[in-house]
Amino acid sequence: MAATGSGKLMIVGCGPGSPDYLTEAGRRAIRGARVLVGSPRLLASHATLAHEQVPVGADIDAVLDAVAARREQGGIAILVTGDPGLASLAGPVLRRFGRDSCEVIPGVSSVQLAFARLGLDWSEARIVSAHKGIPELAPADLAAFGRIAILPGHPRSRQWIGDLAEAFGKERFLVVCEELSLPGERIRTVSAAEFRSLELSSRTVVLLLKEKIL
Ligand SMILES: C[S@@+](CC[C@H](N)C(=O)[O-])C[C@H]1O[C@@H](n2cnc3c(N)ncnc32)[C@H](O)[C@@H]1O
């Protein structure tokens, strides 16, 4: 495994929130880093006084420039929620700096944990991100999938998910998984109409399932 001092940018999947779901490899990379780059929430959870902190905001190019400016000295860990392979900052970092300059440490994804909580196999699930934008997908594009996991986040995602659930009607059960792994964790099945009026946590995975589990 590359050490953080090797100059590689470490992209660390930090899991869904609870320290119980941060891997030992992730913990080691964070401990060995000089600079931590991440959302204010991730920095608050993982940074110590020994770390320089680079908060990630809306301007991703500015964050990448900040990484580039510190790169020569090495010891940079870029923290992402869940797994880096799912709708994370890892994409822009890998595109800008190249695969050979980075090491990706996987993490437990929120989607993985949502399926685990329900005891469901997700090998044939369709994962859809409605985090940064609304996916250009019609109900017909998703009809073949018995298990769909959606990451909301975009301001119009609730409306989009409500419309999707309504289009599927009684064929699907809508399971809302909030604050997974955290003290406020809540998992419930709701109707499309109920879903539209929910105040969702910013940490929510929505499952659309053909079978009734809860
Ligand atoms: C930018 S995406 C990153 C996904 C992340 N890479 C992963 O593997 O979970 C952020 C989204 O992940 C989901 N999420 C992250 N943490 C969560 C948690 N503890 N409980 C439920 N959903 C969570 C939410 O849908 C949130 O909008």
PDBQT file of the ligand as one rigid body, heavy atoms in Angstrom, charges set to zero:
ROOT
HETATM    1  C1  LIG A 301     -22.404  13.165  -2.712  1.00  0.00    +0.000 C 
HETATM    2  S1  LIG A 301     -23.324  11.735  -2.396  1.00  0.00    +0.000 S 
HETATM    3  C2  LIG A 301     -22.065  10.670  -1.896  1.00  0.00    +0.000 C 
HETATM    4  C3  LIG A 301     -22.435   9.227  -1.801  1.00  0.00    +0.000 C 
HETATM    5  C4  LIG A 301     -21.319   8.443  -1.128  1.00  0.00    +0.000 C 
HETATM    6  N1  LIG A 301     -20.126   8.402  -1.939  1.00  0.00    +0.000 N 
HETATM    7  C5  LIG A 301     -21.723   7.025  -0.737  1.00  0.00    +0.000 C 
HETATM    8  O1  LIG A 301     -21.106   6.063  -1.203  1.00  0.00    +0.000 OA
HETATM    9  O2  LIG A 301     -22.646   6.896   0.089  1.00  0.00    +0.000 OA
HETATM   10  C6  LIG A 301     -24.086  12.147  -0.872  1.00  0.00    +0.000 C 
HETATM   11  C7  LIG A 301     -25.360  11.371  -0.697  1.00  0.00    +0.000 C 
HETATM   12  O3  LIG A 301     -25.069  10.136  -0.025  1.00  0.00    +0.000 OA
HETATM   13  C8  LIG A 301     -26.174   9.774   0.754  1.00  0.00    +0.000 C 
HETATM   14  N2  LIG A 301     -25.718   9.594   2.142  1.00  0.00    +0.000 N 
HETATM   15  C9  LIG A 301     -24.501   9.861   2.635  1.00  0.00    +0.000 A 
HETATM   16  N3  LIG A 301     -24.437   9.530   3.942  1.00  0.00    +0.000 NA
HETATM   17  C10 LIG A 301     -25.640   9.020   4.274  1.00  0.00    +0.000 A 
HETATM   18  C11 LIG A 301     -26.199   8.484   5.491  1.00  0.00    +0.000 A 
HETATM   19  N4  LIG A 301     -25.495   8.406   6.612  1.00  0.00    +0.000 N 
HETATM   20  N5  LIG A 301     -27.478   8.054   5.451  1.00  0.00    +0.000 NA
HETATM   21  C12 LIG A 301     -28.210   8.110   4.318  1.00  0.00    +0.000 A 
HETATM   22  N6  LIG A 301     -27.732   8.615   3.152  1.00  0.00    +0.000 NA
HETATM   23  C13 LIG A 301     -26.469   9.057   3.134  1.00  0.00    +0.000 A 
HETATM   24  C14 LIG A 301     -27.211  10.874   0.617  1.00  0.00    +0.000 C 
HETATM   25  O4  LIG A 301     -28.085  10.501  -0.435  1.00  0.00    +0.000 OA
HETATM   26  C15 LIG A 301     -26.374  12.047   0.190  1.00  0.00    +0.000 C 
HETATM   27  O5  LIG A 301     -27.140  12.981  -0.536  1.00  0.00    +0.000 OA
ENDROOT
TORSDOF 0
